[in-house]
Each structure stands twice: as C-alpha cells, then as structure tokens.
Amino acid sequence: MNHTELFDDKKAAQAAAYFLFKAGGRLPVLKLMKLMYLAERKSYELFSYPITGDSMVSMDHGPVLSITLNNVNGMSSNNDCWDEVISDRDGHDVALKDPSTIRSDEDLRDLSESDVISLKAIWDEFGHMTKYQIRDYTHEALPEWQNPNGSSFPIRVERLLDALGFSEEKKQNVLTSLQLQAGLKVAIHRMKHVAASYREPAETKRIPA
C-alpha cells in the first residue's frame, strides 16, 4: 500500500518549514529529505499515522518522500502550498522563502500536536548531524531501505510497519485505517468538484427586474 491520495501538500510544506526554521532558515536538500522521511517514520511509530501521507521511496542516498522531493526539485505541477513558504532550490540547498514569517512552531498552523511531537523528536536526535552522517544512518539502521543501485524502489507502508515491529494485527488495523482515510479524502474531493461544476458563475447570475 502506498496511497498518494493521503498526501497533504500543506503539511508537507510546513513540515519542511519546521526543519528549515530549526536550522536557521536553510538546509542541504539531502539532509532535509532525510529528516522529513525520519519524521514520517516516527509518526507511524508513535501514532500509527503519517504526517504528510507522501509516497516513500528507496533511492541511492537513502529513503525519501517522493512528492516532496519533486517539490524541492521543481518537478511538481501543483505545488502552490510549497511555493508559498519554501524558496526554489539553490544548488544543493533549500531555504525558507521568508524566514520572518515563522517565529515559532505555532506559526505552522496546519501541523497537529502529534505532527510536532514527531518532528521535534527527529530534530532533537538528528538535527546536529551532517547530511552525510544522516544519510549513512538511514543506510545502516533502517531495514526498510533497499539499495536501488541507481534506480528507485517503493517503500510500501506494509514494509515500513514490519520494520517498526508492528504485530500482524496492529499492521492490518493501520492499513485498514489508511485505506478508509484515503477513500474519504477522494470522496470529499469528488464532492467538491461536483459542487463546483454546478455552481453558477457570479457574472452569469440574473439580476431580478
């Protein structure tokens, strides 16, 4: 299972902004990608639910969140939420667009309390590491990562939960919950689309005589 329907673009942008804020506004892309993956992993471990809902992938430099990496590289067609808070990639680094807009965690309003707990735990543990130290850690300590040898492999949620030591019963409960949430999100999106298609544009409304 790897539902892109669960992806929350606002939370992805704000999770990235959290780490950039903690780092003083700027980070190497490699380090940011590892921190975000580890935070997603920690959220599954602590709360049985992701922060961003992004697709997870094994790449040469370790595991990453796929859509988020595309946003960093400017490869996403619909990344308005990202562009609002994160600047364009500058070489090997990425930065906050306007650091003055974030003065504390509370300014990242789309992140839940559990999201911040997971993000803080990862920053406290790994924030001091260099980009290569944290990359090497993900290679050595995360059993769900597979060396793709220049390609990429999806990390299915089932594989991650196994790596986290979830029992079969707990794993199935998590997967069922994620499937329900993904279905609900798709249904809500469709309802909004249908409602918008029936909404008469304001400029065509008739004014009573």
SEFI-525233 format. One record per residue: residue in one letter; x, y, z of N, C-alpha, C, CB in turn. Coordinates in Angstrom, 3 decimals. Glycine has a CB too. Layout:
<recs>
REC residu       nX       nY       nZ      caX      caY      caZ       cX       cY       cZ      cbX      cbY      cbZ
REC      A        X        Y        Z        X        Y        Z        X        Y        Z        X        Y        Z
...
</recs>
This chain:
<recs>
REC residu       nX       nY       nZ      caX      caY      caZ       cX       cY       cZ      cbX      cbY      cbZ
REC      M    0.840   -1.200    0.000    0.000    0.000    0.000    0.875    1.249    0.000   -0.951    0.006    1.224
REC      N    0.552    2.191   -0.861    1.259    3.470   -0.903    0.322    4.503   -1.511    2.593    3.365   -1.722
REC      H   -0.664    4.962   -0.738   -1.733    5.807   -1.243   -1.286    7.257   -1.399   -2.931    5.732   -0.323
REC      T   -1.147    7.736   -2.642   -0.868    9.152   -2.835   -2.087    9.996   -2.499   -0.424    9.419   -4.269
REC      E   -3.278    9.360   -2.413   -4.485   10.107   -2.047   -4.369   10.697   -0.647   -5.718    9.201   -2.131
REC      L   -3.498   10.128    0.182   -3.335   10.621    1.545   -2.419   11.841    1.614   -2.787    9.519    2.429
REC      F   -1.737   12.153    0.523   -0.748   13.228    0.574   -1.388   14.557    0.924   -0.021   13.339   -0.753
REC      D   -0.792   15.242    1.899   -1.267   16.553    2.353   -0.188   17.577    2.014   -1.590   16.552    3.902
REC      D   -0.433   18.361    0.949    0.596   19.283    0.478    0.904   20.386    1.483    0.172   19.896   -0.829
REC      K   -0.116   20.825    2.233    0.127   21.868    3.231    1.032   21.362    4.345   -1.196   22.366    3.818
REC      K    0.755   20.144    4.820    1.577   19.590    5.895    2.993   19.302    5.420    0.945   18.317    6.443
REC      A    3.142   18.857    4.187    4.481   18.612    3.657    5.293   19.900    3.646    4.403   18.019    2.241
REC      A    4.683   20.971    3.180    5.374   22.262    3.136    5.721   22.743    4.543    4.509   23.311    2.417
REC      Q    4.791   22.572    5.475    5.037   23.074    6.822    5.991   22.182    7.612    3.730   23.207    7.568
REC      A    6.002   20.880    7.315    6.996   20.011    7.947    8.401   20.406    7.488    6.713   18.522    7.614
REC      A    8.539   20.680    6.192    9.827   21.166    5.681   10.188   22.495    6.326    9.785   21.315    4.148
REC      A    9.207   23.375    6.436    9.446   24.685    7.046    9.873   24.548    8.505    8.189   25.553    6.949
REC      Y    9.321   23.561    9.204    9.702   23.322   10.605   11.206   23.066   10.706    8.912   22.119   11.194
REC      F   11.698   22.138    9.891   13.123   21.813    9.955   13.990   22.978    9.488   13.418   20.580    9.113
REC      L   13.554   23.680    8.456   14.313   24.842    7.987   14.351   25.931    9.055   13.702   25.396    6.686
REC      F   13.252   26.137    9.738   13.199   27.112   10.831   14.181   26.730   11.935   11.767   27.212   11.401
REC      K   14.180   25.453   12.312   15.077   24.988   13.373   16.541   25.144   12.968   14.780   23.522   13.718
REC      A   16.801   25.049   11.662   18.179   25.133   11.165   18.613   26.564   10.873   18.327   24.299    9.912
REC      G   17.753   27.531   11.135   18.107   28.917   10.865   17.695   29.397    9.494   19.561   29.098   11.020
REC      G   16.858   28.606    8.802   16.292   29.055    7.536   16.798   28.336    6.306   16.547   30.478    7.377
REC      R   17.842   27.509    6.452   18.449   26.892    5.260   19.032   25.523    5.616   19.558   27.812    4.665
REC      L   18.906   24.561    4.682   19.460   23.222    4.884   19.915   22.627    3.550   18.418   22.299    5.557
REC      P   20.874   21.720    3.584   21.162   20.929    2.379   19.938   20.084    2.036   22.421   20.019    2.586
REC      V   19.653   19.951    0.747   18.497   19.163    0.317   18.587   17.741    0.861   18.397   19.139   -1.221
REC      L   19.773   17.145    0.798   19.941   15.775    1.262   19.546   15.632    2.728   21.383   15.324    1.063
REC      K   19.972   16.549    3.553   19.641   16.473    4.978   18.158   16.689    5.215   20.444   17.497    5.766
REC      L   17.561   17.668    4.535   16.128   17.922    4.708   15.314   16.703    4.309   15.691   19.140    3.882
REC      M   15.672   16.064    3.210   14.925   14.890    2.760   15.010   13.752    3.766   15.442   14.423    1.408
REC      K   16.184   13.568    4.378   16.326   12.508    5.383   15.532   12.850    6.645   17.815   12.290    5.733
REC      L   15.579   14.092    7.074   14.825   14.498    8.257   13.326   14.296    8.049   15.117   15.965    8.598
REC      M   12.840   14.638    6.865   11.404   14.507    6.609   10.977   13.050    6.552   11.032   15.205    5.307
REC      Y   11.818   12.209    5.966   11.482   10.780    5.955   11.473   10.232    7.381   12.487    9.986    5.079
REC      L   12.480   10.565    8.161   12.554   10.063    9.529   11.376   10.547   10.367   13.865   10.491   10.176
REC      A   10.916   11.772   10.129    9.753   12.280   10.854    8.485   11.523   10.460    9.575   13.780   10.590
REC      E    8.353   11.233    9.177    7.207   10.446    8.709    7.235    9.060    9.367    7.221   10.318    7.149
REC      R    8.403    8.488    9.413    8.595    7.171   10.044    8.256    7.230   11.537   10.056    6.684    9.848
REC      K    8.725    8.273   12.212    8.460    8.435   13.644    6.972    8.589   13.917    9.218    9.643   14.193
REC      S    6.273    9.294   13.024    4.832    9.468   13.197    4.107    8.128   13.093    4.281   10.452   12.154
REC      Y    4.518    7.300   12.141    3.947    5.949   12.066    4.247    5.168   13.346    4.502    5.192   10.835
REC      E    5.470    5.297   13.834    5.879    4.551   15.025    5.080    4.969   16.261    7.372    4.751   15.280
REC      L    4.914    6.277   16.449    4.265    6.782   17.656    2.746    6.809   17.559    4.765    8.159   17.957
REC      F    2.220    7.150   16.363    0.794    7.430   16.239    0.076    6.579   15.188    0.605    8.872   15.913
REC      S    0.809    5.689   14.535    0.242    4.795   13.514   -0.385    5.559   12.358   -0.799    3.882   14.138
REC      Y    0.145    6.752   12.104   -0.400    7.581   11.025    0.697    8.529   10.545   -1.667    8.382   11.501
REC      P    0.736    8.845    9.247    1.799    9.703    8.721    1.524   11.188    8.958    1.979    9.450    7.237
REC      I    2.562   11.978    8.801    2.403   13.435    8.823    1.920   13.923    7.467    3.733   14.131    9.205
REC      T    2.635   13.530    6.405    2.341   14.055    5.073    1.522   13.102    4.210    3.621   14.379    4.369
REC      G    1.626   11.794    4.462    0.956   10.821    3.605    1.642   10.641    2.254   -0.473   11.236    3.389
REC      D    2.874   11.100    2.156    3.621   11.029    0.898    4.036    9.588    0.597    4.866   11.940    0.957
REC      S    4.296    9.307   -0.677    4.843    8.010   -1.079    6.304    7.931   -0.666    4.694    7.790   -2.610
REC      M    6.697    6.786   -0.135    8.065    6.587    0.348    8.844    5.757   -0.667    8.071    5.896    1.743
REC      V   10.098    6.145   -0.887   10.903    5.502   -1.931   12.337    5.321   -1.451   10.874    6.334   -3.236
REC      S   12.925    4.156   -1.770   14.358    3.945   -1.556   15.125    4.494   -2.756   14.679    2.430   -1.338
REC      M   16.090    5.385   -2.481   16.969    5.895   -3.523   18.416    5.698   -3.083   16.674    7.397   -3.821
REC      D   19.355    6.023   -3.951   20.760    5.735   -3.656   21.226    6.364   -2.346   21.635    6.224   -4.789
REC      H   20.769    7.572   -2.064   21.194    8.267   -0.846   20.248    8.038    0.324   21.311    9.746   -1.114
REC      G   19.452    6.971    0.238   18.570    6.648    1.352   17.111    6.852    1.004   18.924    7.481    2.552
REC      P   16.232    6.642    1.989   14.797    6.777    1.753   14.372    8.242    1.661   14.017    6.080    2.860
REC      V   13.375    8.506    0.816   12.859    9.865    0.653   11.338    9.821    0.526   13.492   10.556   -0.588
REC      L   10.737   10.994    0.695    9.320   11.190    0.396    9.235   11.689   -1.035    8.639   12.197    1.402
REC      S    8.581   10.926   -1.900    8.680   11.114   -3.349    8.133   12.445   -3.844    7.965   10.011   -4.041
REC      I    6.880   12.764   -3.483    6.269   14.004   -3.977    7.003   15.217   -3.415    4.770   14.063   -3.600
REC      T    7.416   15.112   -2.159    8.151   16.215   -1.531    9.469   16.469   -2.249    8.411   15.914   -0.048
REC      L   10.170   15.408   -2.623   11.414   15.579   -3.377   11.146   16.238   -4.719   12.111   14.228   -3.584
REC      N   10.052   15.863   -5.369    9.688   16.516   -6.634    9.424   18.003   -6.417    8.443   15.842   -7.255
REC      N    8.795   18.348   -5.298    8.557   19.762   -4.994    9.880   20.511   -4.832    7.706   19.903   -3.715
REC      V   10.816   19.906   -4.109   12.126   20.533   -3.914   12.810   20.764   -5.262   13.018   19.657   -3.000
REC      N   12.679   19.798   -6.146   13.358   19.885   -7.444   12.564   20.652   -8.492   13.645   18.504   -7.958
REC      G   11.406   21.213   -8.103   10.603   21.983   -9.048    9.965   21.140  -10.120   11.436   23.026   -9.685
REC      M    9.669   19.877   -9.802    9.134   18.956  -10.798    7.639   18.690  -10.628    9.885   17.656  -10.736
REC      S    6.990   19.377   -9.690    5.558   19.173   -9.477    4.776   20.281  -10.163    5.222   19.129   -7.968
REC      S    3.660   19.917  -10.781    2.851   20.898  -11.494    1.908   21.653  -10.561    2.054   20.216  -12.587
REC      N    1.591   21.054   -9.418    0.653   21.686   -8.489    1.278   21.734   -7.105   -0.702   20.923   -8.453
REC      N    2.120   22.740   -6.882    2.835   22.826   -5.608    2.727   24.220   -5.000    4.303   22.455   -5.800
REC      D    1.546   24.823   -5.108    1.351   26.184   -4.610    1.650   26.290   -3.121   -0.072   26.644   -4.882
REC      C    1.217   25.293   -2.348    1.444   25.328   -0.895    2.937   25.330   -0.587    0.763   24.123   -0.206
REC      W    3.688   24.552   -1.349    5.137   24.510   -1.172    5.755   25.852   -1.528    5.756   23.398   -2.028
REC      D    5.365   26.396   -2.662    5.959   27.646   -3.145    5.661   28.833   -2.231    5.457   27.948   -4.541
REC      E    4.603   28.743   -1.450    4.259   29.842   -0.536    5.299   30.020    0.563    2.893   29.597    0.091
REC      V    5.919   28.924    0.999    6.811   29.011    2.156    8.252   28.599    1.876    6.275   28.167    3.251
REC      I    8.481   27.834    0.792    9.825   27.325    0.509   10.342   27.949   -0.785    9.823   25.771    0.405
REC      S   11.578   28.414   -0.760   12.168   29.030   -1.944   12.589   27.965   -2.946   13.370   29.902   -1.557
REC      D   12.883   28.392   -4.172   13.394   27.474   -5.181   14.738   26.902   -4.731   13.536   28.185   -6.548
REC      R   14.998   25.685   -5.136   16.267   25.042   -4.807   17.428   25.881   -5.319   16.330   23.622   -5.399
REC      D   18.451   26.045   -4.489   19.636   26.818   -4.844   20.845   25.893   -4.758   19.808   28.067   -3.910
REC      G   21.191   25.266   -5.876   22.280   24.299   -5.858   21.909   23.083   -5.027   23.555   24.939   -5.315
REC      H   22.687   22.841   -3.980   22.440   21.688   -3.111   21.627   22.059   -1.874   23.759   21.066   -2.687
REC      D   21.157   23.291   -1.795   20.450   23.768   -0.607   19.015   24.176   -0.921   21.195   24.942    0.007
REC      V   18.228   24.269    0.145   16.874   24.790    0.044   16.643   25.654    1.281   15.804   23.629   -0.071
REC      A   15.782   26.671    1.154   15.620   27.629    2.246   14.171   28.080    2.364   16.532   28.839    2.036
REC      L   13.870   28.686    3.506   12.575   29.333    3.680   12.484   30.537    2.748   12.362   29.762    5.157
REC      K   11.302   30.761    2.199   11.125   31.905    1.311   11.238   33.214    2.089    9.769   31.826    0.597
REC      D   10.603   33.267    3.258   10.660   34.458    4.099   10.767   34.016    5.556    9.406   35.370    3.878
REC      P   11.966   33.903    6.085   12.152   33.407    7.455   11.415   34.221    8.511   13.611   33.388    7.787
REC      S   11.135   35.489    8.232   10.483   36.343    9.226    9.037   35.936    9.495   10.525   37.783    8.773
REC      T    8.444   35.118    8.618    7.039   34.723    8.796    6.877   33.588    9.807    6.445   34.301    7.458
REC      I    7.986   32.955   10.199    7.922   31.851   11.159    8.771   32.228   12.377    8.422   30.499   10.514
REC      R    8.097   32.503   13.473    8.792   32.877   14.699    8.772   31.776   15.742    8.184   34.123   15.274
REC      S    7.866   30.802   15.563    7.778   29.662   16.478    7.005   28.546   15.789    7.092   30.066   17.827
REC      D    6.949   27.385   16.439    6.200   26.257   15.898    4.734   26.609   15.687    6.317   25.056   16.823
REC      E    4.215   27.501   16.503    2.794   27.840   16.449    2.403   28.540   15.150    2.431   28.717   17.622
REC      D    3.386   29.085   14.437    3.085   29.734   13.157    2.820   28.709   12.056    4.238   30.652   12.744
REC      L    3.141   27.454   12.317    2.902   26.376   11.342    1.572   25.719   11.697    4.081   25.314   11.340
REC      R    0.499   26.386   11.338   -0.821   26.078   11.879   -1.450   24.793   11.347   -1.731   27.206   11.599
REC      D   -0.952   24.281   10.236   -1.533   23.050    9.693   -0.967   21.792   10.337   -1.308   22.992    8.203
REC      L    0.086   21.941   11.122    0.677   20.796   11.805   -0.069   20.537   13.106    2.181   21.031   12.077
REC      S   -0.419   19.275   13.334   -1.108   18.905   14.572   -0.097   18.763   15.708   -1.903   17.586   14.386
REC      E   -0.609   18.597   16.909    0.269   18.402   18.062    1.118   17.140   17.886   -0.560   18.314   19.364
REC      S    0.510   16.078   17.373    1.255   14.838   17.163    2.306   15.018   16.068    0.297   13.690   16.797
REC      D    2.006   15.802   15.040    2.996   16.095   13.997    4.231   16.757   14.600    2.386   17.002   12.907
REC      V    4.003   17.746   15.434    5.114   18.498   16.028    5.917   17.611   16.972    4.590   19.738   16.781
REC      I    5.244   16.709   17.685    5.957   15.773   18.561    6.936   14.933   17.741    4.957   14.854   19.318
REC      S    6.475   14.423   16.600    7.332   13.599   15.747    8.468   14.418   15.148    6.509   12.953   14.632
REC      L    8.159   15.601   14.651    9.172   16.466   14.052   10.229   16.859   15.082    8.519   17.722   13.458
REC      K    9.785   17.219   16.283   10.725   17.630   17.334   11.629   16.466   17.742    9.960   18.163   18.564
REC      A   11.040   15.275   17.849   11.848   14.111   18.233   12.975   13.866   17.234   10.964   12.860   18.343
REC      I   12.666   14.017   15.959   13.685   13.790   14.926   14.713   14.908   14.921   13.035   13.674   13.543
REC      W   14.281   16.148   15.058   15.253   17.248   15.081   16.185   17.110   16.283   14.530   18.615   15.119
REC      D   15.626   16.768   17.441   16.457   16.634   18.644   17.486   15.523   18.487   15.582   16.360   19.871
REC      E   17.126   14.461   17.781   18.027   13.321   17.644   19.015   13.472   16.492   17.227   12.065   17.454
REC      F   18.570   14.073   15.397   19.388   14.077   14.184   19.785   15.466   13.686   18.657   13.372   13.103
REC      G   19.242   16.521   14.282   19.498   17.859   13.773   20.965   18.251   13.777   18.733   18.843   14.568
REC      H   21.750   17.663   14.677   23.172   18.011   14.776   24.021   17.311   13.734   23.692   17.676   16.147
REC      M   23.476   16.298   13.059   24.259   15.516   12.107   24.480   16.266   10.799   23.572   14.191   11.831
REC      T   25.575   15.939   10.103   25.781   16.446    8.752   24.885   15.663    7.794   27.282   16.336    8.332
REC      K   24.782   16.152    6.569   23.935   15.470    5.586   24.444   14.060    5.295   23.871   16.280    4.287
REC      Y   25.757   13.869    5.332   26.300   12.543    5.040   26.176   11.608    6.241   27.764   12.654    4.617
REC      Q   26.280   12.150    7.431   26.088   11.322    8.621   24.665   10.792    8.700   26.419   12.115    9.881
REC      I   23.697   11.658    8.419   22.304   11.229    8.498   21.968   10.291    7.339   21.361   12.447    8.492
REC      R   22.573   10.519    6.172   22.384    9.584    5.060   22.908    8.200    5.424   23.089   10.101    3.793
REC      D   24.113    8.159    5.982   24.703    6.875    6.349   23.864    6.173    7.412   26.138    7.071    6.852
REC      Y   23.301    6.938    8.321   22.431    6.346    9.335   21.239    5.642    8.692   21.943    7.419   10.311
REC      T   20.614    6.290    7.723   19.439    5.671    7.094   19.819    4.408    6.330   18.752    6.666    6.149
REC      H   21.047    4.344    5.820   21.510    3.141    5.133   21.716    1.992    6.116   22.811    3.426    4.376
REC      E   22.245    2.320    7.274   22.673    1.290    8.220   21.579    0.852    9.194   23.851    1.787    8.997
REC      A   20.675    1.763    9.543   19.753    1.491   10.651   18.304    1.248   10.243   19.791    2.623   11.602
REC      L   17.964    1.506    8.984   16.566    1.380    8.572   16.402    0.161    7.660   16.086    2.672    7.849
REC      P   15.843   -0.930    8.190   15.752   -2.156    7.391   14.820   -2.063    6.194   15.306   -3.274    8.254
REC      E   13.926   -1.066    6.180   13.013   -0.942    5.038   13.711   -0.385    3.795   11.836   -0.047    5.408
REC      W   14.888    0.265    3.980   15.611    0.813    2.833   16.318   -0.311    2.092   16.628    1.893    3.281
REC      Q   16.218   -0.287    0.752   16.922   -1.226   -0.115   17.778   -0.432   -1.092   15.923   -2.156   -0.875
REC      N   18.992   -0.855   -1.285   19.881   -0.163   -2.225   19.365   -0.368   -3.647   21.350   -0.679   -2.093
REC      P   18.946    0.711   -4.320   18.377    0.558   -5.667   19.417    0.549   -6.778   17.400    1.660   -5.926
REC      N   20.692    0.787   -6.415   21.780    0.763   -7.407   21.473    1.642   -8.616   22.038   -0.670   -7.870
REC      G   21.180    2.895   -8.341   20.948    3.857   -9.410   19.512    3.996   -9.841   21.747    3.492  -10.570
REC      S   18.648    3.156   -9.350   17.223    3.234   -9.676   16.468    3.694   -8.427   16.676    1.849  -10.189
REC      S   15.260    3.209   -8.231   14.498    3.502   -7.015   13.503    2.374   -6.776   13.763    4.878   -7.124
REC      F   13.228    2.122   -5.495   12.257    1.110   -5.108   11.209    1.744   -4.209   12.946   -0.080   -4.397
REC      P    9.937    1.465   -4.428    8.924    1.970   -3.493    9.063    1.297   -2.130    7.506    1.741   -4.056
REC      I    8.842    2.061   -1.078    8.769    1.506    0.273    7.292    1.463    0.639    9.610    2.362    1.319
REC      R    6.715    0.302    0.557    5.303    0.156    0.871    5.102    0.298    2.374    4.764   -1.203    0.370
REC      V    3.932    0.796    2.749    3.643    1.008    4.163    3.778   -0.304    4.930    2.230    1.596    4.347
REC      E    3.350   -1.406    4.314    3.455   -2.708    4.975    4.903   -3.013    5.362    2.906   -3.818    4.061
REC      R    5.821   -2.709    4.464    7.241   -2.969    4.722    7.742   -2.100    5.877    8.082   -2.704    3.449
REC      L    7.331   -0.827    5.895    7.744    0.061    6.973    7.209   -0.427    8.317    7.264    1.489    6.699
REC      L    5.942   -0.819    8.357    5.351   -1.281    9.614    6.036   -2.554   10.106    3.845   -1.525    9.439
REC      D    6.418   -3.430    9.186    7.183   -4.616    9.569    8.525   -4.214   10.180    7.403   -5.534    8.350
REC      A    9.182   -3.223    9.553   10.470   -2.761   10.053   10.338   -2.128   11.437   11.086   -1.762    9.079
REC      L    9.184   -1.534   11.710    8.928   -0.915   13.014    8.507   -1.930   14.068    7.859    0.146   12.881
REC      G    8.340   -3.193   13.664    7.999   -4.235   14.622    6.532   -4.334   14.967    8.752   -4.022   15.852
REC      F    5.655   -3.803   14.105    4.219   -3.903   14.367    3.782   -5.375   14.258    3.408   -3.005   13.368
REC      S    2.880   -5.777   15.159    2.294   -7.106   15.047    1.422   -7.168   13.803    1.474   -7.460   16.310
REC      E    1.096   -8.377   13.350    0.261   -8.526   12.166   -1.104   -7.882   12.376    0.098  -10.002   11.813
REC      E   -1.665   -8.040   13.569   -2.978   -7.453   13.859   -2.916   -5.934   13.832   -3.492   -7.931   15.220
REC      K   -1.891   -5.372   14.478   -1.762   -3.916   14.503   -1.501   -3.378   13.098   -0.629   -3.490   15.458
REC      K   -0.694   -4.090   12.338   -0.391   -3.664   10.969   -1.660   -3.614   10.130    0.636   -4.611   10.322
REC      Q   -2.483   -4.646   10.220   -3.717   -4.679    9.445   -4.677   -3.575    9.874   -4.390   -6.038    9.584
REC      N   -4.730   -3.274   11.158   -5.576   -2.184   11.646   -5.120   -0.839   11.069   -5.556   -2.138   13.188
REC      V   -3.812   -0.632   11.028   -3.265    0.613   10.470   -3.585    0.707    8.983   -1.733    0.691   10.695
REC      L   -3.360   -0.368    8.247   -3.615   -0.364    6.806   -5.088   -0.123    6.498   -3.166   -1.682    6.185
REC      T   -5.966   -0.734    7.282   -7.403   -0.512    7.085   -7.772    0.937    7.335   -8.219   -1.421    8.003
REC      S   -7.220    1.515    8.400   -7.493    2.921    8.716   -6.995    3.839    7.603   -6.835    3.309   10.051
REC      L   -5.814    3.563    7.075   -5.270    4.385    5.991   -6.121    4.280    4.735   -3.831    3.972    5.681
REC      Q   -6.597    3.078    4.431   -7.453    2.890    3.261   -8.755    3.659    3.407   -7.743    1.406    3.044
REC      L   -9.326    3.640    4.610  -10.566    4.378    4.854  -10.336    5.880    4.714  -11.120    4.052    6.252
REC      Q   -9.231    6.369    5.267   -8.918    7.792    5.178   -8.679    8.222    3.732   -7.691    8.117    6.030
REC      A   -7.976    7.365    2.974   -7.727    7.681    1.566   -9.032    7.730    0.790   -6.777    6.650    0.940
REC      G   -9.926    6.758    1.039  -11.219    6.742    0.361  -12.060    7.947    0.714  -11.973    5.483    0.700
REC      L  -12.034    8.342    1.983  -12.794    9.513    2.422  -12.266   10.785    1.772  -12.743    9.643    3.948
REC      K  -10.953   10.900    1.678  -10.362   12.093    1.074  -10.728   12.195   -0.398   -8.842   12.080    1.237
REC      V  -10.712   11.056   -1.105  -11.091   11.042   -2.515  -12.562   11.419   -2.675  -10.823    9.658   -3.135
REC      A  -13.425   10.885   -1.806  -14.858   11.178   -1.889  -15.132   12.658   -1.654  -15.634   10.335   -0.875
REC      I  -14.450   13.244   -0.679  -14.633   14.673   -0.393  -14.172   15.517   -1.575  -13.860   15.077    0.882
REC      H  -13.057   15.131   -2.166  -12.550   15.865   -3.336  -13.547   15.805   -4.488  -11.189   15.294   -3.786
REC      R  -14.134   14.635   -4.718  -15.103   14.490   -5.800  -16.350   15.319   -5.534  -15.478   13.023   -5.985
REC      M  -16.796   15.321   -4.285  -17.980   16.107   -3.929  -17.745   17.593   -4.158  -18.365   15.861   -2.469
REC      K  -16.553   18.072   -3.799  -16.227   19.479   -4.019  -16.194   19.795   -5.512  -14.875   19.827   -3.370
REC      H  -15.661   18.855   -6.291  -15.579   19.054   -7.741  -16.971   19.114   -8.361  -14.759   17.928   -8.394
REC      V  -17.847   18.201   -7.923  -19.225   18.185   -8.433  -19.947   19.460   -8.041  -19.993   16.957   -7.903
REC      A  -19.790   19.873   -6.782  -20.457   21.091   -6.307  -19.989   22.306   -7.095  -20.195   21.303   -4.807
REC      A  -18.697   22.354   -7.385  -18.157   23.487   -8.140  -18.695   23.507   -9.566  -16.626   23.434   -8.160
REC      S  -18.901   22.322  -10.141  -19.388   22.259  -11.518  -20.839   22.715  -11.633  -19.251   20.845  -12.055
REC      Y  -21.609   22.614  -10.540  -22.998   23.041  -10.565  -23.180   24.482  -10.098  -23.827   22.124   -9.710
REC      R  -22.124   25.063   -9.556  -22.222   26.420   -9.053  -22.209   27.396  -10.228  -21.071   26.727   -8.065
REC      E  -23.224   28.226  -10.326  -23.327   29.172  -11.439  -22.352   30.315  -11.220  -24.774   29.710  -11.584
REC      P  -21.522   30.634  -12.195  -20.593   31.758  -12.044  -21.336   33.036  -11.703  -19.774   31.956  -13.319
REC      A  -20.735   33.826  -10.809  -21.419   35.039  -10.338  -21.749   35.985  -11.470  -20.570   35.758   -9.314
REC      E  -20.869   36.050  -12.481  -21.106   37.029  -13.550  -22.275   36.658  -14.458  -19.858   37.183  -14.386
REC      T  -22.754   35.389  -14.353  -23.865   34.991  -15.220  -25.214   34.995  -14.490  -23.599   33.610  -15.792
REC      K  -25.178   35.287  -13.188  -26.419   35.323  -12.446  -27.322   36.450  -12.919  -26.138   35.467  -10.972
REC      R  -28.605   36.176  -13.039  -29.546   37.174  -13.477  -29.972   38.054  -12.305  -30.755   36.514  -14.125
REC      I  -30.047   39.314  -12.577  -30.497   40.261  -11.562  -31.984   40.511  -11.759  -29.694   41.594  -11.634
REC      P  -32.804   40.283  -10.714  -34.265   40.463  -10.875  -34.585   41.903  -11.287  -35.015   40.108   -9.551
REC      A  -35.625   42.022  -12.155  -36.041   43.358  -12.620  -36.749   44.094  -11.488  -36.974   43.253  -13.870
</recs>
